[in-house]
Amino acid sequence: MKEKIKYNGNMKEKELLELKQEIDLAIQTVSTLKGQKKVLLDQLKELWNCETLEDAKIKLEQTEKELETVNKKIKKGLKEVESKYNVE
């Protein structure tokens, strides 16, 4: 990014135009980022029924706990099968 131009009260037209271009670019960037945020939040709601990132974090924690429980059950079941049929 260009060196920031600071207003000192005696800016020339060229400097003012450069400053305006920087401001316009910043406005565009903010607008683009807001649009991207909206798209991502819409996807979050559609795919996971979460309104906020906090909702998504909670859902992720719950899903990880459920996955851990399922993995434990699978391991327990495998051990039972291995024991019952003398499989190692």
N, C-alpha and C positions, 0 to 999 in steps of 0.2 A: 504494500500500500504506500501511497505517496506520503511524504513528510507532511505533517499537519500544519496548516496555515493558521496562525493566530491573528485575530483582529487587533490591530494596534491603533486604529482610528485613522490611519493614512493609507489604506489599501488602494491599490490601483485596480483598474477595471479588470485586467488579466487575472489578478489574484482573486478578485471577487468571483469571476467566472469559474476559476478552478475550485474555489470553495463551494460554489453552487453545484458544480458537477459532483464533488465529493458527497455533498448532502443528498443530492438526487440518487446517487449510487447506494448510499446508506439506506435511504427510504425504500428503494427497490429490494435491497437485501432483506430488510425487515419484513417487507410484504411477502417475499418468497418464503422466508422461514415460517411466517405465520400460516401460510397456505400449507406448507409441508406438515406443520404441527397438526393442523386440522385434519388433514388426510390420515395421518397416523392415529390420531385419537378416534376418528371414525372407524378405522380398521380395528382398533382395539375394542370398540363397542360392538361392532358387527361380529367379529370372530370370537371374542371372549366375554362379551356382555359386561365390560368394565367401562365405567364412565370416566375414571381418572387413572393416573399412573399409580396412585396409592391403592386403588381397587385392584389393579393388575398385580402389584407386589403381593397383596394379601392372597389373591387367587394363586399366584405362583408358589407361595409358601404352602398353601393347602395342597396343591397338586404334588409338590415335592414330598410332603408327608404321606400322601396317598400312595405315591410311587414306592416310597420306602417300605410301606406296609405290604404292598403287593409283592415286592422283591423278597421280603422276609418270608411270606407265605410260600412263594415259589421255592425258595431254598429249603424250607422245612419239608415241603412236599417231596422234593427231590431226595432229601435225606431219608425220608420214610420209604420211598420206592427203592432206593439203593439198599437200605437195610432189609426190607422185606424180600427182595430178590437177590440179595448178596451181590450187588453190582457196585463196582468201585470206579 
